Amino acid sequence: MPPSWSVLLGRGPYTRDDERKLLLDNRIDTLVTKDSGGSFTRGKLDAADELGVRVIVVRRPAAPRGVATVDSVTTARDWVLRVSEVRPADLRNADRRPSSSPRAVPGAIAPSAAPRA
């Protein structure tokens, strides 16, 4: 890492005032942030706007065609249960040992059918 760079570690969410102080104290002129789809970066974006700091937002790429996506843990759980044909009662009474034979999951891509780079 170049000597003039700094790694700033922390865990938010932070307020606009916290973010403003960070931007000023470190003389940041460009902010690179990911598009997380949430409101936790609002303070950072507001502080950058107020100070005239350039903002670069890295957006998540679109999901490949035919790949299921979900937006919550509950929806993910429901999808897994649906495609694996496992029911909540099965999970409560499941034997914890790994299965000796793999089971096909409808809607999943098998490794041999995966697109090659």
N, CA, C and O atoms as a GROMACS GRO file, in nm:
protein
  468
    1MET      N    1   0.085  -0.117   0.000
    1MET     CA    2   0.000   0.000   0.000
    1MET      C    3   0.090   0.124   0.000
    1MET      O    4   0.187   0.130   0.076
    2PRO      N    5   0.059   0.219  -0.083
    2PRO     CA    6   0.141   0.341  -0.086
    2PRO      C    7   0.144   0.410   0.051
    2PRO      O    8   0.044   0.410   0.123
    3PRO      N    9   0.258   0.467   0.088
    3PRO     CA   10   0.272   0.530   0.220
    3PRO      C   11   0.172   0.644   0.244
    3PRO      O   12   0.138   0.672   0.359
    4SER      N   13   0.125   0.708   0.140
    4SER     CA   14   0.032   0.820   0.158
    4SER      C   15  -0.112   0.773   0.180
    4SER      O   16  -0.199   0.856   0.207
    5TRP      N   17  -0.140   0.644   0.170
    5TRP     CA   18  -0.274   0.591   0.188
    5TRP      C   19  -0.295   0.552   0.334
    5TRP      O   20  -0.199   0.523   0.406
    6SER      N   21  -0.419   0.552   0.377
    6SER     CA   22  -0.456   0.507   0.512
    6SER      C   23  -0.574   0.413   0.501
    6SER      O   24  -0.662   0.430   0.417
    7VAL      N   25  -0.576   0.314   0.587
    7VAL     CA   26  -0.691   0.225   0.598
    7VAL      C   27  -0.769   0.270   0.721
    7VAL      O   28  -0.715   0.274   0.831
    8LEU      N   29  -0.896   0.302   0.702
    8LEU     CA   30  -0.981   0.346   0.810
    8LEU      C   31  -1.080   0.235   0.841
    8LEU      O   32  -1.161   0.198   0.757
    9LEU      N   33  -1.072   0.182   0.961
    9LEU     CA   34  -1.160   0.072   1.000
    9LEU      C   35  -1.265   0.123   1.098
    9LEU      O   36  -1.236   0.203   1.186
   10GLY      N   37  -1.385   0.077   1.081
   10GLY     CA   38  -1.493   0.116   1.170
   10GLY      C   39  -1.619   0.040   1.132
   10GLY      O   40  -1.624  -0.028   1.030
   11ARG      N   41  -1.719   0.054   1.215
   11ARG     CA   42  -1.845  -0.013   1.188
   11ARG      C   43  -1.958   0.084   1.216
   11ARG      O   44  -1.971   0.136   1.327
   12GLY      N   45  -2.038   0.109   1.115
   12GLY     CA   46  -2.147   0.204   1.126
   12GLY      C   47  -2.271   0.142   1.184
   12GLY      O   48  -2.263   0.035   1.245
   13PRO      N   49  -2.384   0.206   1.167
   13PRO     CA   50  -2.401   0.327   1.086
   13PRO      C   51  -2.350   0.452   1.160
   13PRO      O   52  -2.349   0.459   1.282
   14TYR      N   53  -2.308   0.547   1.081
   14TYR     CA   54  -2.255   0.673   1.133
   14TYR      C   55  -2.350   0.786   1.098
   14TYR      O   56  -2.428   0.777   1.003
   15THR      N   57  -2.342   0.892   1.174
   15THR     CA   58  -2.426   1.009   1.147
   15THR      C   59  -2.359   1.094   1.040
   15THR      O   60  -2.241   1.075   1.007
   16ARG      N   61  -2.435   1.188   0.985
   16ARG     CA   62  -2.380   1.281   0.888
   16ARG      C   63  -2.264   1.357   0.949
   16ARG      O   64  -2.163   1.379   0.882
   17ASP      N   65  -2.277   1.399   1.074
   17ASP     CA   66  -2.170   1.473   1.140
   17ASP      C   67  -2.042   1.389   1.155
   17ASP      O   68  -1.931   1.440   1.135
   18ASP      N   69  -2.058   1.260   1.190
   18ASP     CA   70  -1.941   1.170   1.198
   18ASP      C   71  -1.872   1.161   1.063
   18ASP      O   72  -1.750   1.170   1.054
   19GLU      N   73  -1.952   1.142   0.960
   19GLU     CA   74  -1.897   1.127   0.825
   19GLU      C   75  -1.832   1.257   0.777
   19GLU      O   76  -1.727   1.254   0.712
   20ARG      N   77  -1.894   1.368   0.809
   20ARG     CA   78  -1.839   1.499   0.770
   20ARG      C   79  -1.702   1.518   0.834
   20ARG      O   80  -1.608   1.561   0.767
   21LYS      N   81  -1.690   1.487   0.963
   21LYS     CA   82  -1.562   1.499   1.034
   21LYS      C   83  -1.457   1.408   0.971
   21LYS      O   84  -1.343   1.451   0.951
   22LEU      N   85  -1.494   1.287   0.940
   22LEU     CA   86  -1.401   1.192   0.877
   22LEU      C   87  -1.351   1.246   0.742
   22LEU      O   88  -1.232   1.240   0.713
   23LEU      N   89  -1.443   1.297   0.662
   23LEU     CA   90  -1.406   1.351   0.530
   23LEU      C   91  -1.312   1.471   0.544
   23LEU      O   92  -1.214   1.484   0.472
   24LEU      N   93  -1.344   1.559   0.638
   24LEU     CA   94  -1.261   1.678   0.658
   24LEU      C   95  -1.125   1.644   0.720
   24LEU      O   96  -1.022   1.690   0.671
   25ASP      N   97  -1.126   1.564   0.826
   25ASP     CA   98  -1.000   1.530   0.895
   25ASP      C   99  -0.901   1.459   0.804
   25ASP      O  100  -0.780   1.475   0.820
   26ASN      N  101  -0.952   1.383   0.709
   26ASN     CA  102  -0.865   1.306   0.620
   26ASN      C  103  -0.851   1.370   0.482
   26ASN      O  104  -0.792   1.311   0.391
   27ARG      N  105  -0.905   1.489   0.467
   27ARG     CA  106  -0.900   1.564   0.341
   27ARG      C  107  -0.937   1.477   0.220
   27ARG      O  108  -0.869   1.474   0.118
   28ILE      N  109  -1.048   1.407   0.237
   28ILE     CA  110  -1.096   1.317   0.131
   28ILE      C  111  -1.166   1.398   0.024
   28ILE      O  112  -1.256   1.478   0.054
   29ASP      N  113  -1.124   1.378  -0.101
   29ASP     CA  114  -1.186   1.452  -0.211
   29ASP      C  115  -1.271   1.362  -0.301
   29ASP      O  116  -1.346   1.410  -0.385
   30THR      N  117  -1.258   1.230  -0.284
   30THR     CA  118  -1.337   1.135  -0.362
   30THR      C  119  -1.381   1.022  -0.270
   30THR      O  120  -1.299   0.962  -0.200
   31LEU      N  121  -1.509   0.993  -0.270
   31LEU     CA  122  -1.566   0.886  -0.190
   31LEU      C  123  -1.611   0.775  -0.283
   31LEU      O  124  -1.690   0.798  -0.375
   32VAL      N  125  -1.561   0.654  -0.260
   32VAL     CA  126  -1.605   0.537  -0.337
   32VAL      C  127  -1.684   0.450  -0.241
   32VAL      O  128  -1.634   0.411  -0.135
   33THR      N  129  -1.807   0.419  -0.278
   33THR     CA  130  -1.894   0.340  -0.192
   33THR      C  131  -1.975   0.243  -0.275
   33THR      O  132  -2.000   0.266  -0.394
   34LYS      N  133  -2.015   0.133  -0.213
   34LYS     CA  134  -2.098   0.036  -0.286
   34LYS      C  135  -2.245   0.073  -0.270
   34LYS      O  136  -2.285   0.136  -0.172
   35ASP      N  137  -2.324   0.032  -0.368
   35ASP     CA  138  -2.469   0.052  -0.363
   35ASP      C  139  -2.527  -0.066  -0.286
   35ASP      O  140  -2.559  -0.170  -0.344
   36SER      N  141  -2.539  -0.049  -0.154
   36SER     CA  142  -2.588  -0.158  -0.070
   36SER      C  143  -2.740  -0.168  -0.070
   36SER      O  144  -2.796  -0.266  -0.021
   37GLY      N  145  -2.805  -0.068  -0.125
   37GLY     CA  146  -2.950  -0.071  -0.131
   37GLY      C  147  -3.017  -0.034  -0.001
   37GLY      O  148  -3.139  -0.044   0.011
   38GLY      N  149  -2.940   0.008   0.097
   38GLY     CA  150  -2.998   0.042   0.227
   38GLY      C  151  -2.979   0.188   0.260
   38GLY      O  152  -2.927   0.266   0.180
   39SER      N  153  -3.021   0.224   0.379
   39SER     CA  154  -3.013   0.364   0.422
   39SER      C  155  -2.890   0.393   0.508
   39SER      O  156  -2.872   0.508   0.550
   40PHE      N  157  -2.807   0.293   0.537
   40PHE     CA  158  -2.693   0.312   0.625
   40PHE      C  159  -2.589   0.409   0.569
   40PHE      O  160  -2.511   0.466   0.646
   41THR      N  161  -2.585   0.428   0.439
   41THR     CA  162  -2.486   0.518   0.379
   41THR      C  163  -2.540   0.660   0.362
   41THR      O  164  -2.471   0.746   0.308
   42ARG      N  165  -2.660   0.685   0.407
   42ARG     CA  166  -2.721   0.818   0.389
   42ARG      C  167  -2.636   0.929   0.448
   42ARG      O  168  -2.614   1.031   0.384
   43GLY      N  169  -2.586   0.911   0.571
   43GLY     CA  170  -2.503   1.013   0.635
   43GLY      C  171  -2.377   1.042   0.556
   43GLY      O  172  -2.336   1.158   0.545
   44LYS      N  173  -2.317   0.939   0.503
   44LYS     CA  174  -2.195   0.953   0.423
   44LYS      C  175  -2.223   1.032   0.295
   44LYS      O  176  -2.147   1.122   0.258
   45LEU      N  177  -2.331   0.998   0.229
   45LEU     CA  178  -2.366   1.066   0.104
   45LEU      C  179  -2.406   1.212   0.128
   45LEU      O  180  -2.370   1.300   0.051
   46ASP      N  181  -2.479   1.235   0.236
   46ASP     CA  182  -2.518   1.372   0.269
   46ASP      C  183  -2.396   1.458   0.302
   46ASP      O  184  -2.387   1.572   0.258
   47ALA      N  185  -2.302   1.402   0.381
   47ALA     CA  186  -2.181   1.477   0.417
   47ALA      C  187  -2.097   1.506   0.293
   47ALA      O  188  -2.046   1.617   0.278
   48ALA      N  189  -2.083   1.409   0.204
   48ALA     CA  190  -2.006   1.428   0.081
   48ALA      C  191  -2.070   1.537  -0.005
   48ALA      O  192  -2.001   1.622  -0.060
   49ASP      N  193  -2.201   1.534  -0.015
   49ASP     CA  194  -2.273   1.634  -0.094
   49ASP      C  195  -2.251   1.774  -0.034
   49ASP      O  196  -2.224   1.870  -0.107
   50GLU      N  197  -2.264   1.784   0.096
   50GLU     CA  198  -2.247   1.912   0.165
   50GLU      C  199  -2.106   1.970   0.143
   50GLU      O  200  -2.090   2.091   0.131
   51LEU      N  201  -2.005   1.882   0.139
   51LEU     CA  202  -1.866   1.928   0.126
   51LEU      C  203  -1.817   1.933  -0.019
   51LEU      O  204  -1.704   1.975  -0.045
   52GLY      N  205  -1.901   1.892  -0.112
   52GLY     CA  206  -1.861   1.893  -0.252
   52GLY      C  207  -1.763   1.782  -0.287
   52GLY      O  208  -1.687   1.794  -0.383
   53VAL      N  209  -1.766   1.673  -0.210
   53VAL     CA  210  -1.679   1.558  -0.236
   53VAL      C  211  -1.738   1.477  -0.350
   53VAL      O  212  -1.858   1.447  -0.351
   54ARG      N  213  -1.653   1.441  -0.446
   54ARG     CA  214  -1.698   1.357  -0.558
   54ARG      C  215  -1.734   1.219  -0.504
   54ARG      O  216  -1.664   1.164  -0.419
   55VAL      N  217  -1.845   1.163  -0.553
   55VAL     CA  218  -1.893   1.033  -0.508
   55VAL      C  219  -1.897   0.937  -0.626
   55VAL      O  220  -1.952   0.969  -0.732
   56ILE      N  221  -1.839   0.820  -0.608
   56ILE     CA  222  -1.845   0.712  -0.706
   56ILE      C  223  -1.918   0.597  -0.640
   56ILE      O  224  -1.874   0.544  -0.537
   57VAL      N  225  -2.031   0.557  -0.698
   57VAL     CA  226  -2.111   0.447  -0.643
   57VAL      C  227  -2.090   0.324  -0.730
   57VAL      O  228  -2.115   0.326  -0.851
   58VAL      N  229  -2.043   0.218  -0.667
   58VAL     CA  230  -2.023   0.090  -0.737
   58VAL      C  231  -2.152   0.011  -0.723
   58VAL      O  232  -2.192  -0.027  -0.613
   59ARG      N  233  -2.216  -0.013  -0.836
   59ARG     CA  234  -2.343  -0.085  -0.834
   59ARG      C  235  -2.320  -0.234  -0.849
   59ARG      O  236  -2.224  -0.279  -0.912
   60ARG      N  237  -2.408  -0.308  -0.789
   60ARG     CA  238  -2.405  -0.454  -0.799
   60ARG      C  239  -2.442  -0.493  -0.942
   60ARG      O  240  -2.537  -0.438  -0.998
   61PRO      N  241  -2.370  -0.587  -1.001
   61PRO     CA  242  -2.406  -0.629  -1.137
   61PRO      C  243  -2.542  -0.700  -1.137
   61PRO      O  244  -2.585  -0.757  -1.037
   62ALA      N  245  -2.605  -0.696  -1.251
   62ALA     CA  246  -2.734  -0.765  -1.265
   62ALA      C  247  -2.713  -0.915  -1.250
   62ALA      O  248  -2.609  -0.968  -1.290
   63ALA      N  249  -2.812  -0.982  -1.193
   63ALA     CA  250  -2.804  -1.127  -1.178
   63ALA      C  251  -2.807  -1.191  -1.317
   63ALA      O  252  -2.877  -1.142  -1.406
   64PRO      N  253  -2.734  -1.300  -1.335
   64PRO     CA  254  -2.740  -1.370  -1.463
   64PRO      C  255  -2.882  -1.417  -1.492
   64PRO      O  256  -2.958  -1.447  -1.400
   65ARG      N  257  -2.916  -1.423  -1.619
   65ARG     CA  258  -3.050  -1.466  -1.660
   65ARG      C  259  -3.079  -1.606  -1.606
   65ARG      O  260  -2.996  -1.697  -1.617
   66GLY      N  261  -3.196  -1.621  -1.548
   66GLY     CA  262  -3.240  -1.752  -1.499
   66GLY      C  263  -3.195  -1.784  -1.357
   66GLY      O  264  -3.227  -1.891  -1.306
   67VAL      N  265  -3.124  -1.694  -1.292
   67VAL     CA  266  -3.079  -1.718  -1.155
   67VAL      C  267  -3.176  -1.649  -1.059
   67VAL      O  268  -3.202  -1.530  -1.070
   68ALA      N  269  -3.229  -1.726  -0.966
   68ALA     CA  270  -3.324  -1.672  -0.871
   68ALA      C  271  -3.253  -1.579  -0.772
   68ALA      O  272  -3.142  -1.610  -0.728
   69THR      N  273  -3.315  -1.469  -0.739
   69THR     CA  274  -3.262  -1.378  -0.637
   69THR      C  275  -3.372  -1.350  -0.535
   69THR      O  276  -3.490  -1.359  -0.566
   70VAL      N  277  -3.330  -1.315  -0.415
   70VAL     CA  278  -3.425  -1.284  -0.308
   70VAL      C  279  -3.378  -1.158  -0.237
   70VAL      O  280  -3.263  -1.116  -0.252
   71ASP      N  281  -3.468  -1.098  -0.159
   71ASP     CA  282  -3.433  -0.973  -0.092
   71ASP      C  283  -3.446  -0.978   0.059
   71ASP      O  284  -3.438  -0.875   0.126
   72SER      N  285  -3.464  -1.099   0.114
   72SER     CA  286  -3.472  -1.111   0.260
   72SER      C  287  -3.436  -1.253   0.301
   72SER      O  288  -3.438  -1.346   0.221
   73VAL      N  289  -3.402  -1.268   0.428
   73VAL     CA  290  -3.368  -1.400   0.481
   73VAL      C  291  -3.489  -1.492   0.474
   73VAL      O  292  -3.476  -1.609   0.439
   74THR      N  293  -3.606  -1.439   0.505
   74THR     CA  294  -3.729  -1.520   0.501
   74THR      C  295  -3.756  -1.571   0.361
   74THR      O  296  -3.790  -1.688   0.342
   75THR      N  297  -3.742  -1.485   0.262
   75THR     CA  298  -3.764  -1.525   0.123
   75THR      C  299  -3.660  -1.628   0.080
   75THR      O  300  -3.693  -1.722   0.007
   76ALA      N  301  -3.535  -1.612   0.125
   76ALA     CA  302  -3.430  -1.709   0.092
   76ALA      C  303  -3.463  -1.845   0.153
   76ALA      O  304  -3.449  -1.948   0.087
   77ARG      N  305  -3.506  -1.845   0.279
   77ARG     CA  306  -3.542  -1.970   0.346
   77ARG      C  307  -3.657  -2.039   0.272
   77ARG      O  308  -3.653  -2.159   0.248
   78ASP      N  309  -3.759  -1.961   0.237
   78ASP     CA  310  -3.874  -2.018   0.166
   78ASP      C  311  -3.832  -2.077   0.032
   78ASP      O  312  -3.882  -2.183  -0.007
   79TRP      N  313  -3.740  -2.009  -0.039
   79TRP     CA  314  -3.693  -2.060  -0.168
   79TRP      C  315  -3.618  -2.191  -0.150
   79TRP      O  316  -3.640  -2.286  -0.225
   80VAL      N  317  -3.529  -2.197  -0.051
   80VAL     CA  318  -3.453  -2.319  -0.026
   80VAL      C  319  -3.546  -2.434   0.007
   80VAL      O  320  -3.530  -2.544  -0.045
   81LEU      N  321  -3.644  -2.409   0.092
   81LEU     CA  322  -3.739  -2.515   0.127
   81LEU      C  323  -3.818  -2.560   0.006
   81LEU      O  324  -3.846  -2.679  -0.010
   82ARG      N  325  -3.856  -2.466  -0.081
   82ARG     CA  326  -3.934  -2.501  -0.199
   82ARG      C  327  -3.853  -2.585  -0.298
   82ARG      O  328  -3.901  -2.688  -0.345
   83VAL      N  329  -3.732  -2.542  -0.329
   83VAL     CA  330  -3.656  -2.613  -0.433
   83VAL      C  331  -3.595  -2.743  -0.382
   83VAL      O  332  -3.564  -2.832  -0.461
   84SER      N  333  -3.577  -2.755  -0.251
   84SER     CA  334  -3.519  -2.879  -0.199
   84SER      C  335  -3.624  -2.975  -0.149
   84SER      O  336  -3.593  -3.087  -0.107
   85GLU      N  337  -3.747  -2.932  -0.153
   85GLU     CA  338  -3.860  -3.013  -0.107
   85GLU      C  339  -3.845  -3.054   0.039
   85GLU      O  340  -3.891  -3.161   0.078
   86VAL      N  341  -3.780  -2.971   0.118
   86VAL     CA  342  -3.766  -2.993   0.261
   86VAL      C  343  -3.870  -2.907   0.330
   86VAL      O  344  -3.894  -2.793   0.289
   87ARG      N  345  -3.930  -2.958   0.431
   87ARG     CA  346  -4.031  -2.885   0.507
   87ARG      C  347  -3.976  -2.849   0.644
   87ARG      O  348  -3.887  -2.918   0.694
   88PRO      N  349  -4.026  -2.742   0.706
   88PRO     CA  350  -3.976  -2.703   0.839
   88PRO      C  351  -3.975  -2.818   0.939
   88PRO      O  352  -3.881  -2.828   1.018
   89ALA      N  353  -4.076  -2.904   0.938
   89ALA     CA  354  -4.079  -3.019   1.031
   89ALA      C  355  -3.961  -3.112   1.004
   89ALA      O  356  -3.904  -3.170   1.096
   90ASP      N  357  -3.924  -3.126   0.875
   90ASP     CA  358  -3.809  -3.210   0.840
   90ASP      C  359  -3.682  -3.153   0.902
   90ASP      O  360  -3.595  -3.228   0.946
   91LEU      N  361  -3.670  -3.020   0.904
   91LEU     CA  362  -3.550  -2.957   0.958
   91LEU      C  363  -3.542  -2.976   1.109
   91LEU      O  364  -3.433  -2.996   1.163
   92ARG      N  365  -3.655  -2.970   1.178
   92ARG     CA  366  -3.654  -2.987   1.323
   92ARG      C  367  -3.613  -3.129   1.362
   92ARG      O  368  -3.550  -3.150   1.466
   93ASN      N  369  -3.649  -3.227   1.279
   93ASN     CA  370  -3.623  -3.367   1.312
   93ASN      C  371  -3.508  -3.426   1.231
   93ASN      O  372  -3.487  -3.547   1.230
   94ALA      N  373  -3.432  -3.340   1.164
   94ALA     CA  374  -3.327  -3.389   1.074
   94ALA      C  375  -3.213  -3.453   1.150
   94ALA      O  376  -3.173  -3.408   1.257
   95ASP      N  377  -3.163  -3.559   1.092
   95ASP     CA  378  -3.041  -3.622   1.141
   95ASP      C  379  -2.926  -3.530   1.101
   95ASP      O  380  -2.919  -3.490   0.985
   96ARG      N  381  -2.838  -3.495   1.191
   96ARG     CA  382  -2.732  -3.397   1.165
   96ARG      C  383  -2.617  -3.454   1.084
   96ARG      O  384  -2.530  -3.378   1.039
   97ARG      N  385  -2.614  -3.587   1.062
   97ARG     CA  386  -2.505  -3.644   0.983
   97ARG      C  387  -2.524  -3.610   0.836
   97ARG      O  388  -2.637  -3.606   0.787
   98PRO      N  389  -2.412  -3.585   0.763
   98PRO     CA  390  -2.425  -3.555   0.620
   98PRO      C  391  -2.482  -3.673   0.543
   98PRO      O  392  -2.459  -3.788   0.578
   99SER      N  393  -2.556  -3.642   0.441
   99SER     CA  394  -2.615  -3.744   0.355
   99SER      C  395  -2.505  -3.815   0.277
   99SER      O  396  -2.407  -3.753   0.236
  100SER      N  397  -2.522  -3.946   0.256
  100SER     CA  398  -2.420  -4.021   0.182
  100SER      C  399  -2.434  -4.004   0.032
  100SER      O  400  -2.341  -4.032  -0.043
  101SER      N  401  -2.549  -3.958  -0.014
  101SER     CA  402  -2.564  -3.938  -0.158
  101SER      C  403  -2.621  -3.799  -0.184
  101SER      O  404  -2.719  -3.759  -0.120
  102PRO      N  405  -2.562  -3.725  -0.278
  102PRO     CA  406  -2.613  -3.592  -0.307
  102PRO      C  407  -2.752  -3.598  -0.370
  102PRO      O  408  -2.785  -3.696  -0.438
  103ARG      N  409  -2.831  -3.497  -0.349
  103ARG     CA  410  -2.966  -3.493  -0.402
  103ARG      C  411  -2.977  -3.378  -0.500
  103ARG      O  412  -2.927  -3.269  -0.473
  104ALA      N  413  -3.040  -3.400  -0.612
  104ALA     CA  414  -3.058  -3.294  -0.711
  104ALA      C  415  -3.152  -3.189  -0.656
  104ALA      O  416  -3.252  -3.222  -0.590
  105VAL      N  417  -3.122  -3.064  -0.682
  105VAL     CA  418  -3.207  -2.954  -0.640
  105VAL      C  419  -3.269  -2.892  -0.764
  105VAL      O  420  -3.197  -2.833  -0.845
  106PRO      N  421  -3.402  -2.904  -0.780
  106PRO     CA  422  -3.466  -2.845  -0.898
  106PRO      C  423  -3.438  -2.696  -0.906
  106PRO      O  424  -3.448  -2.625  -0.806
  107GLY      N  425  -3.403  -2.649  -1.023
  107GLY     CA  426  -3.377  -2.508  -1.043
  107GLY      C  427  -3.233  -2.468  -1.022
  107GLY      O  428  -3.195  -2.355  -1.052
  108ALA      N  429  -3.150  -2.560  -0.972
  108ALA     CA  430  -3.008  -2.529  -0.951
  108ALA      C  431  -2.930  -2.572  -1.074
  108ALA      O  432  -2.976  -2.654  -1.152
  109ILE      N  433  -2.813  -2.515  -1.090
  109ILE     CA  434  -2.726  -2.552  -1.202
  109ILE      C  435  -2.625  -2.654  -1.151
  109ILE      O  436  -2.551  -2.628  -1.057
  110ALA      N  437  -2.625  -2.769  -1.214
  110ALA     CA  438  -2.526  -2.870  -1.177
  110ALA      C  439  -2.389  -2.826  -1.225
  110ALA      O  440  -2.379  -2.760  -1.328
  111PRO      N  441  -2.282  -2.860  -1.151
  111PRO     CA  442  -2.148  -2.818  -1.192
  111PRO      C  443  -2.115  -2.852  -1.337
  111PRO      O  444  -2.051  -2.772  -1.405
  112SER      N  445  -2.158  -2.970  -1.384
  112SER     CA  446  -2.125  -3.007  -1.522
  112SER      C  447  -2.202  -2.927  -1.624
  112SER      O  448  -2.163  -2.920  -1.741
  113ALA      N  449  -2.314  -2.865  -1.581
  113ALA     CA  450  -2.395  -2.786  -1.673
  113ALA      C  451  -2.362  -2.636  -1.665
  113ALA      O  452  -2.419  -2.555  -1.739
  114ALA      N  453  -2.271  -2.602  -1.574
  114ALA     CA  454  -2.237  -2.460  -1.558
  114ALA      C  455  -2.167  -2.407  -1.681
  114ALA      O  456  -2.089  -2.479  -1.743
  115PRO      N  457  -2.193  -2.281  -1.717
  115PRO     CA  458  -2.125  -2.222  -1.832
  115PRO      C  459  -1.974  -2.218  -1.810
  115PRO      O  460  -1.928  -2.196  -1.699
  116ARG      N  461  -1.900  -2.238  -1.915
  116ARG     CA  462  -1.755  -2.233  -1.906
  116ARG      C  463  -1.706  -2.095  -1.942
  116ARG      O  464  -1.760  -2.027  -2.030
  117ALA      N  465  -1.600  -2.053  -1.871
  117ALA     CA  466  -1.542  -1.921  -1.895
  117ALA      C  467  -1.460  -1.917  -2.023
  117ALA      O  468  -1.405  -1.813  -2.058
   0.00000   0.00000   0.00000
